[in-house]
Amino acid sequence: SPGDSDNPFLAVGERTDLHLHVPAGAVPKDGPSAGVAIVATLVSLLMDVPIPTEFAMTGEITLRGRVMPVGGVRDKVLAAHHANIKHVILPARNKCDIDELAPEVRLGPGAMRFSFASRIWDVLEILFHDKLVVQVPGLDSSRRIAERVVPPHLDSAL
């Protein structure tokens, strides 16, 4: 269980604020596309549950948890395909970009699987679907693990 781990990220306590600042980089167009992957990685660390290696993801994320569309989807998906990635998570508003892909990438027996996300919770559900519900001590019912990561007053906004 998450509380029984030696993971130093879990030792921060139940009420810890996390601020991640990513300054402007040398290639500004690439930075925002990593937002979904950064959030998924942080949740993975906090839950002490690795992200399955079959996944790749891209998407810009707003402060309210919306997953925004990105550019260069064709090139990103082709790079994932060449790396033998089987499942790609994309922003929902990039769904139309899948039509630009070669048929062998999107159709047939060796085709990649695509999932589309409008909100960060969609991404977390895809990645951690069987790990998201845990019994939280002191509560009568199971709650999403994300509620331990995100303060309750922000959870309703997301």
N, C-alpha and C positions, 0 to 999 in steps of 0.2 A: 504494500500500500504506500501511497506517497509520503505519509508521515514517518514510515519506518526506514527511510532511505538514508544513505550517507551522502546524498547529493547536497552540496553546499548551498545551492539555490533554494532548497526547501527549508534551510535552517534560518531563513530571514524572518520568520514569524508570520503570524496570520495577518498583521496589518503593516504592510510595507509598500511604500510607493516606489515605483520604478520609473525612472526617466531616462530615455535613450535619445541622445542628440546625434544626428548624423549630419555633419557639416557638408557643404557643397563640395562635390568631388571633381575630379579631372574630367569625367565624362558625365555631365549632369543628366542626360537623357536616360542613363541606365539606373541611376539611384532610386527614383520613385518606384520602379518596377519591382524592387526587392522588398517592398513594404509587407506584402502578404507572407513572404518567406521569413522575414525577420520576426514578425509576430508569431508565426507557427513555431519557429525555433525557440523563442522565449517561452511559449506555453509548453513545448516539449520539455524544456529544461525544468520548468516549475513543476510539471507533473511527473518528471522523471520517467517519461515514456518516449522512446525514440520515434522519430518520424519514419514510417516504412520507406525503404530504399527504392521502391517502385515508383515513387512520386517525384514530380517536378512541379513547380508552381510559379506564377508570376501575377502581379497585380499591385496597383497602387492602393493604399488604404488611407481613408480619412480619419480624423480624430474621433469620429462617431462610429467607425467600424464599417463604413461602406467600402466595397471593393470597386475601384474605378478602372476603366479600360486603359490598356497600354498599347504602345506601338510595337512593331517588329515581331508580331506573334508568329508569323510564318517561319522566320529565322530561329526564333526561340524553340519552337516545336521541332523543327528539323534538327537542331542541336541535341535536343532531348532524345529524339529518335535515334540519332547516331550513337548516343550514349546508352542505348538499350533501355531507356526509361519506358515504362509501360502505361503510365497514367499521368496525365497533365491536368492541373487545375488552372483554369483561366477565369478572368472576369466575365460575368454573364454578358456584358455589352460587347465582348469580343467574339461571341459565338459565330457571327457572320464571317470571321476571318478563317474559320475552319474550311470553308469552301475553297480557299486558295491553295490548300494542301494537295499534294499528289495523292491519287487514289490508294496507293499501297500504304500510305501513312494513316489514312482515315477509314479505309474499308478493308474487308477481307480478314483472313486468319491471323496475320501478323500486325493487324491495325492497332494503333494506340487507342487508349480509352481517354475520353475527355469528360471532365466535370466542370460545371460553371457555377461561380459564386457571385452573389450580390452583396453579401455581408461576410465579415470575418467569421461569424459563427458557422456559416456554410462550410468554409474551409476547415475549421476545427472539427466539424461533424464528419466530413469526408476522411480526414486524417486519423481521427481518434474515436470513431463512432462507438467502438466497444469499450473504450476507456473513459468516456466522458462522465458517466454516471457512477458516483461513489456514495457510500453512506458516510455522511458527515456527523461526527459525534455531537450529541445534543440536539439533533434535529429528528423529527418524527419520520421524515421521508427522504428518499434519495434526492440529491441535488446535483446539478451539473458541476463538474470540477472547476469550470471556468468561474463559478461564483466565488471560489476561494481565491482566484487570481484577480478578478475584477471587483472593486467595491460595489455593493448592492445599489448605491445611488447612481452608478454609471451603467450598471447592467440594463436598467430599463431604457436608457438612451440608445443602447446598442441593439 
